């Protein structure tokens, strides 16, 4: 069987982590880079990733996560913090980045900038946040696939008190949308032995 | 350099495909399976993937895609069709699937079913669709990472006339949210030589 598929079958939303096992620095960089390299609409990357290392902070986040022990027990804990809006200054900053990376004059990107500004101007702040959030989910998909290939366990989480997270992480222009615990499964986690449940291929796919 | 990172750097949103090169059946199955195995909230998988093989239909979709030639020129074209709502019948069908796959009695899953129904009942239809859509973006991330590892090019697309797509694909309870062209880059696609633009790691990550 193909290695990628084998590893995607191997992974599961880990419930109990082996608290003694830590992800090494090399793998950690690969995990992070897989998110940073994820594509996003227009390339805007309207989110950032907070790597929570402070044990004290993880304990506080745990109390806002409906009892999910992965927050404190996993080797690492990432929070995806999404930009609340998508406005002219964000687009201007991005245009500056494109110009720098591609050795262009900003004026050569006027058409691209105008198009993005006209698109985002049609969206309400709630719609901007929603669009931004979706981009973070692409990064999540990249991260989960990469973790599986590295034999690293992961638990994607949407279930936490977002407002409390925002305060604890001192977010102002961003909001916590997703979190991912990463590490190594405990041999005692019974969930690893449960059959993976997915829609059958003939239901999930339609070929026309 | 790590192979995964190397391949994520290799990939880019391909603009011009080599129309003579086709993805083989083995790779196609791996690409599809990488989406089907993607996780989703509660495991509900509130979307399906339409593999558009009909050349005539791809031509019609092209005309609703703002001139993006990838729709017709790439080897394959996938459309992610997201459930418009997330209601009791969806949850009941999922519970049946879990019971079958894990050889359980449906009654053993009453608590899980009740929890999901109570969560989704708090969401407006628009919020349900939005939540469903986000799950499709995880599948997209899995697909794009997998394609890159197989040296297959991909172009994720949000820019198309969704209403026209829904009609052409005869979607009733789903809406077209994302599309992905897949195949092999043309050697003449100038975009492959442009520097990849991503936020610097010290901006994109925050370690606390």
Contacts between the chains, C-beta under 8 A, distances in Angstrom:
chain1	res1	chain2	res2	distance
A	2	B	26	7.9
A	2	B	30	4.9
A	4	B	30	6.1
A	4	B	34	6.4
A	4	B	146	5.4
A	4	B	149	6.1
A	4	B	150	7.8
A	5	B	30	5.9
A	5	B	33	5.2
A	5	B	34	7.1
A	5	B	37	7.1
A	8	B	33	7.3
A	8	B	34	6.2
A	8	B	37	4.1
A	8	B	38	7.8
A	8	B	142	7.2
A	9	B	37	6.5
A	13	B	39	6.3
A	26	B	2	7.9
A	30	B	2	5.0
A	30	B	4	6.1
A	30	B	5	5.9
A	32	B	201	7.2
A	32	B	205	6.0
A	33	B	5	5.2
A	33	B	8	7.4
A	33	B	201	7.7
A	34	B	4	6.4
A	34	B	5	7.1
A	34	B	8	6.2
A	34	B	145	7.1
A	35	B	204	7.9
A	36	B	198	5.6
A	36	B	199	7.1
A	36	B	201	6.2
A	36	B	204	5.1
A	36	B	205	7.5
A	37	B	5	7.1
A	37	B	8	4.1
A	37	B	9	6.5
A	37	B	196	7.5
A	37	B	198	6.3
A	38	B	8	7.9
A	38	B	141	6.2
A	38	B	144	7.6
A	39	B	13	6.3
A	39	B	144	6.6
A	39	B	156	5.9
A	41	B	158	5.9
A	43	B	197	5.6
A	43	B	198	7.8
A	45	B	198	6.7
A	45	B	199	5.2
A	45	B	204	6.8
A	48	B	199	7.9
A	48	B	203	7.4
A	48	B	204	5.5
A	48	B	205	6.9
A	48	B	206	6.1
A	49	B	204	6.5
A	49	B	205	5.4
A	49	B	206	7.5
A	50	B	205	7.6
A	50	B	206	4.8
A	50	B	207	7.7
A	50	B	208	6.4
A	51	B	205	6.0
A	51	B	206	7.1
A	51	B	207	4.5
A	51	B	208	7.5
A	52	B	208	6.1
A	53	B	207	5.8
A	53	B	208	6.7
A	54	B	208	5.9
A	57	B	208	6.5
A	97	B	197	6.0
A	97	B	199	7.0
A	98	B	197	5.1
A	101	B	195	4.9
A	101	B	196	7.7
A	101	B	197	4.7
A	102	B	194	6.0
A	102	B	195	5.2
A	102	B	197	7.0
A	130	B	130	5.8
A	133	B	134	6.6
A	134	B	133	6.6
A	134	B	134	5.8
A	134	B	137	4.9
A	135	B	137	7.6
A	137	B	134	5.0
A	137	B	135	7.6
A	137	B	137	3.5
A	137	B	138	5.2
A	137	B	140	7.8
A	137	B	141	6.8
A	138	B	137	5.2
A	138	B	138	7.8
A	138	B	140	5.6
A	138	B	141	4.4
A	138	B	144	7.3
A	138	B	156	7.7
A	139	B	141	6.6
A	140	B	137	7.8
A	140	B	138	5.6
A	140	B	141	6.1
A	141	B	38	6.3
A	141	B	137	6.8
A	141	B	138	4.4
A	141	B	139	6.6
A	141	B	140	6.1
A	141	B	141	1.7
A	141	B	142	4.6
A	141	B	143	7.7
A	141	B	144	7.4
A	141	B	145	6.9
A	142	B	8	7.3
A	142	B	141	4.6
A	142	B	144	7.0
A	142	B	145	5.1
A	143	B	141	7.7
A	144	B	38	7.6
A	144	B	39	6.6
A	144	B	138	7.3
A	144	B	141	7.4
A	144	B	142	7.0
A	145	B	34	7.1
A	145	B	141	6.9
A	145	B	142	5.0
A	145	B	145	4.1
A	145	B	146	6.5
A	146	B	4	5.4
A	146	B	145	6.5
A	149	B	4	6.1
A	149	B	149	7.8
A	150	B	4	7.8
A	156	B	39	6.0
A	156	B	138	7.7
A	158	B	41	5.9
A	169	B	208	7.3
A	194	B	102	6.0
A	195	B	101	4.9
A	195	B	102	5.2
A	195	B	103	8.0
A	196	B	37	7.5
A	196	B	101	7.7
A	197	B	43	5.6
A	197	B	97	6.0
A	197	B	98	5.1
A	197	B	101	4.6
A	197	B	102	6.9
A	198	B	36	5.5
A	198	B	37	6.3
A	198	B	43	7.8
A	198	B	45	6.7
A	199	B	36	7.1
A	199	B	45	5.3
A	199	B	48	7.9
A	199	B	97	7.0
A	201	B	32	7.2
A	201	B	33	7.8
A	201	B	36	6.2
A	203	B	48	7.4
A	204	B	35	7.9
A	204	B	36	5.1
A	204	B	45	6.8
A	204	B	48	5.5
A	204	B	49	6.5
A	205	B	32	6.0
A	205	B	36	7.5
A	205	B	48	6.9
A	205	B	49	5.4
A	205	B	50	7.7
A	205	B	51	6.0
A	206	B	48	6.1
A	206	B	49	7.5
A	206	B	50	4.9
A	206	B	51	7.1
A	207	B	50	7.7
A	207	B	51	4.5
A	207	B	53	5.8
A	208	B	50	6.4
A	208	B	51	7.5
A	208	B	52	6.1
A	208	B	53	6.7
A	208	B	54	5.9
A	208	B	57	6.5
A	208	B	169	7.3
